[in-house]
Amino acid sequence: MINKQSSSTIFLSEAQKRYLVRGLDQPGGKLPIFNEDGSKISEKTIKSCIEKGYAKPWFKNPVKPDWLICKLTERGRDILKI
C-alpha cells in the first residue's frame, strides 16, 4: 500500500495502483479497461478511483455503454509519486 501523510492518511490499494499507473504513459492519461492478461478490470476498482478523485470518466463508449472509460487526474498522478 502507498501511504501519504497529511491531515488525513490516504491509502492506495495494489489494484488501484496497477490500474492508475497504466495511465501515466498514455495520451491524455487514458486508463485501461482490461488488465495485462486481457481480463476486464474490476468495476469496483474503477469506481473507487473515481470516488477518490484519482480518475474521472472521459467519454461514453457508444458500442459498450456499460464500460467506464476514464483518464487519470492530477490527484491520481500526485498519489502515484509518493
N, C-alpha and C positions, 0 to 999 in steps of 0.2 A: 504494500500500500504506500501511496505517496501521502505525506503529511505536510501541510502548510501551517505554520504557526502564525496566528494573527489574533484578532479579537475573538474569532471562532476558529475551531480546528476544521480543516477540510480534508476529507479522505477521498481518494480516487481508487476504485476497485481495479483489479487486474483486467477485468473485462472492459471496463470503461477506458482504461489506459490503452489497451490493444486497439480499441475502436478509434479513439481520438488521435492517437499517434499516426495513424494511416492518412489523416487529412493534412499533415504537415507538408508533404511533398506534392500535394495535388493542387492543380489550378483552382483558385478561389477557396481552398480548404475543403474541397468536396470529400465527404465521408462515405465509406463503403456501405453497401447493403449486404454484401457477402464477405465472410472471413476468408483467410488464406486457403482453406481446404474446400471452399465452394459452398459451405452451408450458410444459411441466412443468419445474420447477426440478430441476436435476441431483441425483440421489440422493447422488452423491459430495460435493456442496456441503453438503447437509443433514447427512449423516453426519459430515463433518469438523467442522461446527459443534457437533454433539452431542459428539463425542470431545474437543473443546477446552473444553467446558463453556459455550459461548455460547448453546446452545439445548438444550432437553430435550423428549423425547416427552411429548405431552399426553394423548392418548387414541387408541384404535384406531377406525378408521372401519369399521363393520360391513359397509358396502356395498363399500368398496375397502380391504380389509385390508392391501394392499401399500403404501398411501400412508402416509408418515411425517407425522403431524400433530403439530407441535411448537409450543413457545412460547419466547419469549426469556427467558433467565435474567438474574439481576442481573449476573453476569460479562459477559454479552453486552451489556447496557446500558452497563456501565462501559467496555468496549472501544470502543464507538461514540462515547463522549465525548472520546476522545483526538484 
